[in-house]
Amino acid sequence: MLVGIDWPLLVEQAAPGDLLRFRPEVAAELWAGNEEAVEFVTEVGVPFSNGLFRMLEELADRRPENPDRAFAKPLIEWSVETEHGRLRQLGELYSGFVYLSLDDGTIWVCDPDADEEYELIHRDISSFSYLLYKIEAEKPSPEERPTPYDWADAEEFVREGMNRWDDVPFGDGTHFWEAFMDSYHMM
């Protein structure tokens, strides 16, 4: 896994129901041959981040504390052959659909509003999970009555934390997360 933070501590401190985990048999199929990724998605999971990511219900190891709105049903074909290889839909992300490359474990998005049909957004699932976590953790609360400067600081913390582990999300030629950050203050 690319991101080497204290994941057990994150799991311990996460709000009940915020981490969405994959069913073990599904994880073993999706991340075939990558035991570390299988363990990650079944033990840690992917943050729901207040609706930013919604996992396909059929993939999920649902827990009673997971909110119903954390899960989605596939609206489009869930497995596709692309010029980038075989992609499998994992869920919904902001304004698009998030996919796993079955060939190399990278994370892709299909954003109906984007110029590219599929865009690489992360080099692995830990990077994707970390960015979702950082976005929610750094977001100023409404009680703080955040100013534009507070939002700019939050965005800077998100970017800095991410670039340490994976340069793809905010790298040259990557548009999805840049577009998201333009609307971050509205979430």
C-alpha positions as semicolon CSV with decimal commas, in nm:
position;residue;x (nm);y (nm);z (nm)
1;M;0,000;0,000;0,000
2;L;0,127;0,344;-0,092
3;V;-0,001;0,529;0,213
4;G;0,185;0,432;0,527
5;I;-0,011;0,605;0,802
6;D;-0,133;0,442;1,123
7;W;-0,443;0,286;0,968
8;P;-0,549;0,100;1,288
9;L;-0,559;0,436;1,468
10;L;-0,771;0,584;1,189
11;V;-1,011;0,289;1,217
12;E;-1,028;0,336;1,594
13;Q;-1,100;0,709;1,566
14;A;-1,341;0,695;1,270
15;A;-1,702;0,789;1,328
16;P;-1,925;0,481;1,354
17;G;-2,026;0,369;1,007
18;D;-1,789;0,597;0,816
19;L;-1,557;0,322;0,691
20;L;-1,708;0,104;0,419
21;R;-1,553;-0,241;0,395
22;F;-1,557;-0,495;0,113
23;R;-1,684;-0,848;0,157
24;P;-1,378;-1,077;0,185
25;E;-1,468;-1,296;-0,115
26;V;-1,530;-0,987;-0,332
27;A;-1,202;-0,828;-0,221
28;A;-1,012;-1,148;-0,300
29;E;-1,158;-1,148;-0,651
30;L;-1,105;-0,778;-0,721
31;W;-0,752;-0,759;-0,581
32;A;-0,649;-1,111;-0,687
33;G;-0,287;-1,173;-0,594
34;N;-0,257;-0,862;-0,376
35;E;-0,311;-0,984;-0,021
36;E;-0,214;-0,648;0,126
37;A;-0,491;-0,471;-0,067
38;V;-0,744;-0,742;0,026
39;E;-0,657;-0,700;0,392
40;F;-0,677;-0,322;0,360
41;V;-1,027;-0,311;0,205
42;T;-1,167;-0,572;0,445
43;E;-1,004;-0,446;0,767
44;V;-0,975;-0,068;0,711
45;G;-1,207;0,012;0,422
46;V;-1,287;0,329;0,231
47;P;-1,430;0,637;0,405
48;F;-1,787;0,730;0,319
49;S;-1,686;1,092;0,388
50;N;-2,038;1,218;0,435
51;G;-2,148;1,096;0,092
52;L;-1,846;1,186;-0,118
53;F;-1,798;0,811;-0,183
54;R;-2,085;0,563;-0,202
55;M;-1,992;0,195;-0,241
56;L;-2,185;-0,044;-0,461
57;E;-2,408;-0,235;-0,224
58;E;-2,324;-0,573;-0,379
59;L;-1,955;-0,530;-0,287
60;A;-2,008;-0,421;0,072
61;D;-1,967;-0,597;0,401
62;R;-2,251;-0,394;0,548
63;R;-2,238;-0,312;0,917
64;P;-2,538;-0,196;1,122
65;E;-2,371;0,142;1,180
66;N;-2,326;0,212;0,806
67;P;-2,590;0,461;0,690
68;D;-2,815;0,342;0,407
69;R;-2,711;0,639;0,194
70;A;-2,351;0,510;0,197
71;F;-2,443;0,251;-0,063
72;A;-2,537;0,276;-0,428
73;K;-2,676;0,049;-0,693
74;P;-2,492;0,032;-1,025
75;L;-2,646;0,275;-1,271
76;I;-2,411;0,187;-1,553
77;E;-2,230;-0,124;-1,666
78;W;-2,019;-0,228;-1,366
79;S;-1,736;-0,391;-1,561
80;V;-1,589;-0,237;-1,874
81;E;-1,305;-0,294;-2,119
82;T;-1,129;0,034;-2,193
83;E;-0,813;0,151;-2,363
84;H;-0,673;0,155;-2,007
85;G;-0,758;-0,209;-1,940
86;R;-1,036;-0,386;-1,752
87;L;-1,215;-0,160;-1,504
88;R;-1,465;-0,265;-1,236
89;Q;-1,702;-0,012;-1,078
90;L;-1,662;0,024;-0,703
91;G;-1,922;0,294;-0,648
92;E;-2,007;0,658;-0,696
93;L;-1,772;0,946;-0,629
94;Y;-1,887;1,308;-0,615
95;S;-2,016;1,364;-0,969
96;G;-1,896;1,041;-1,128
97;F;-1,836;0,670;-1,098
98;V;-1,523;0,523;-0,943
99;Y;-1,349;0,217;-1,086
100;L;-1,071;-0,023;-0,996
101;S;-0,832;-0,139;-1,265
102;L;-0,836;-0,517;-1,246
103;D;-0,499;-0,517;-1,423
104;D;-0,290;-0,304;-1,186
105;G;-0,504;-0,187;-0,890
106;T;-0,513;0,179;-0,990
107;I;-0,827;0,386;-0,926
108;W;-1,012;0,558;-1,210
109;V;-1,313;0,785;-1,240
110;C;-1,572;0,822;-1,511
111;D;-1,706;1,175;-1,482
112;P;-1,989;1,255;-1,723
113;D;-1,885;1,623;-1,721
114;A;-1,519;1,558;-1,805
115;D;-1,343;1,567;-2,140
116;E;-1,188;1,223;-2,085
117;E;-1,415;0,923;-2,045
118;Y;-1,190;0,759;-1,782
119;E;-0,931;0,943;-1,576
120;L;-0,664;0,791;-1,351
121;I;-0,704;0,947;-1,007
122;H;-0,498;0,724;-0,769
123;R;-0,221;0,469;-0,786
124;D;-0,389;0,238;-0,530
125;I;-0,684;0,196;-0,294
126;S;-0,495;0,323;0,013
127;S;-0,428;0,651;-0,166
128;F;-0,797;0,683;-0,257
129;S;-0,900;0,608;0,103
130;Y;-0,649;0,853;0,243
131;L;-0,766;1,140;0,025
132;L;-1,130;1,078;0,117
133;Y;-1,028;1,077;0,483
134;K;-0,822;1,398;0,449
135;I;-1,101;1,583;0,270
136;E;-1,343;1,512;0,553
137;A;-1,088;1,560;0,834
138;E;-0,960;1,897;0,712
139;K;-1,299;2,044;0,622
140;P;-1,387;2,332;0,857
141;S;-1,709;2,276;1,047
142;P;-2,001;2,516;1,004
143;E;-1,969;2,605;1,373
144;E;-1,626;2,750;1,296
145;R;-1,790;2,994;1,055
146;P;-1,507;2,940;0,807
147;T;-1,373;3,221;0,597
148;P;-1,232;3,179;0,245
149;Y;-0,889;3,170;0,411
150;D;-0,994;2,874;0,627
151;W;-1,105;2,687;0,315
152;A;-0,781;2,772;0,137
153;D;-0,584;2,640;0,436
154;A;-0,790;2,320;0,441
155;E;-0,728;2,266;0,071
156;E;-0,355;2,321;0,118
157;F;-0,344;2,063;0,401
158;V;-0,530;1,811;0,184
159;R;-0,294;1,862;-0,110
160;E;0,023;1,850;0,099
161;G;-0,083;1,536;0,281
162;M;-0,172;1,365;-0,044
163;N;0,135;1,459;-0,247
164;R;0,354;1,291;0,014
165;W;0,210;0,951;-0,081
166;D;0,074;0,972;-0,435
167;D;0,142;1,241;-0,694
168;V;-0,140;1,135;-0,926
169;P;-0,446;1,302;-0,764
170;F;-0,315;1,657;-0,800
171;G;-0,055;1,593;-1,068
172;D;-0,026;1,748;-1,411
173;G;-0,305;1,637;-1,639
174;T;-0,534;1,526;-1,356
175;H;-0,861;1,718;-1,359
176;F;-1,113;1,537;-1,139
177;W;-0,976;1,633;-0,799
178;E;-0,895;1,986;-0,917
179;A;-1,260;2,030;-1,015
180;F;-1,367;1,886;-0,683
181;M;-1,144;2,126;-0,489
182;D;-1,303;2,418;-0,673
183;S;-1,632;2,322;-0,503
184;Y;-1,484;2,192;-0,174
185;H;-1,609;2,492;0,024
186;M;-1,968;2,412;-0,081
187;M;-1,971;2,064;0,072
